[in-house]
Amino acid sequence: MQIILYGSLSRKLGKVLEIDADGQKTIRDILQELSTKEPELKPDNPNILVFINDAEASLLGGLSYRPKNEDKIAVLPVAHGGAQ
């Protein structure tokens, strides 16, 4: 599975992460693990938006969704700027 981090979220972890999940973990589980390195990724943070294959996560079960390895997850901070 590919996780793409945008804006300030990519500073510590990089822009693209490859994670082998294949339905074993929920988005919530994955974000909780990543939040140990980037606290903004805590699943209960209302200032991040999560997209699963270009659809807003709430349309697909929210943070309870269990991504497959072919999924692309995008995480954006609510306040994000343009190109620098």
C-alpha positions as MATLAB code, in Angstrom:
seq = 'MQIILYGSLSRKLGKVLEIDADGQKTIRDILQELSTKEPELKPDNPNILVFINDAEASLLGGLSYRPKNEDKIAVLPVAHGGAQ';
ca = [
       0.000    0.000    0.000;
       1.200    3.485   -0.758;
       0.662    6.352    1.675;
       1.209    9.809    0.232;
       1.755   12.577    2.762;
       1.239   16.198    1.796;
       2.391   19.510    3.218;
       3.867   19.567    6.696;
       3.074   15.870    7.188;
       5.833   14.840    4.777;
       8.662   16.647    6.560;
       9.603   13.878    9.007;
       8.498   10.773    7.118;
       8.928   11.721    3.469;
       6.290   12.168    0.784;
       5.612    8.516   -0.106;
       5.599    5.520    2.226;
       5.227    1.898    1.150;
       3.537   -0.293    3.755;
       2.555   -3.949    3.503;
      -0.926   -3.974    5.021;
      -3.084   -6.205    2.784;
      -6.241   -5.932    4.852;
      -4.576   -6.768    8.166;
      -4.760   -3.282    9.695;
      -7.228   -0.431    9.585;
      -6.351    3.093    8.484;
      -6.723    4.031   12.168;
      -4.102    1.404   13.165;
      -1.681    2.607   10.501;
      -2.069    6.282   11.415;
      -1.603    5.446   15.100;
       1.680    3.672   14.314;
       2.889    6.550   12.120;
       1.956    9.102   14.784;
       4.837    7.886   16.949;
       7.113    9.600   14.390;
       4.762   12.390   13.297;
       2.256   13.378   16.015;
       0.028   15.214   13.511;
      -0.939   11.815   12.089;
      -2.887   10.784   15.189;
      -6.163    9.268   13.974;
      -8.260   11.615   16.096;
      -6.639   14.747   14.643;
      -9.479   16.794   13.083;
      -6.912   18.743   11.056;
      -6.070   15.979    8.593;
      -8.018   14.671    5.615;
      -7.671   11.055    4.496;
      -8.408    9.858    0.970;
      -8.534    6.244   -0.193;
      -7.965    5.813   -3.919;
      -8.997    9.452   -4.479;
     -12.238    9.136   -2.446;
     -12.695   10.799    0.930;
     -12.278    8.093    3.589;
     -15.735    8.541    5.128;
     -17.264    7.276    1.867;
     -15.491    3.927    2.308;
     -15.921    3.234    6.011;
     -13.684    5.954    7.408;
     -10.670    5.022    9.494;
     -12.064    1.487    9.928;
     -11.265    0.733    6.266;
      -8.737   -2.101    5.856;
      -6.536   -1.151    2.898;
      -5.177   -3.676    0.443;
      -1.646   -3.470   -0.912;
      -2.894   -1.986   -4.201;
      -4.607    0.948   -2.426;
      -3.283    4.491   -2.379;
      -3.927    6.489    0.762;
      -3.430   10.261    0.699;
      -3.209   12.271    3.921;
      -3.450   16.050    3.763;
      -3.303   18.637    6.506;
      -6.436   20.817    6.483;
      -4.268   23.939    6.163;
      -1.845   23.377    3.297;
      -0.067   25.819    1.085;
       0.833   25.895   -2.556;
       4.195   25.219   -4.168;
       7.256   26.820   -2.656;
];
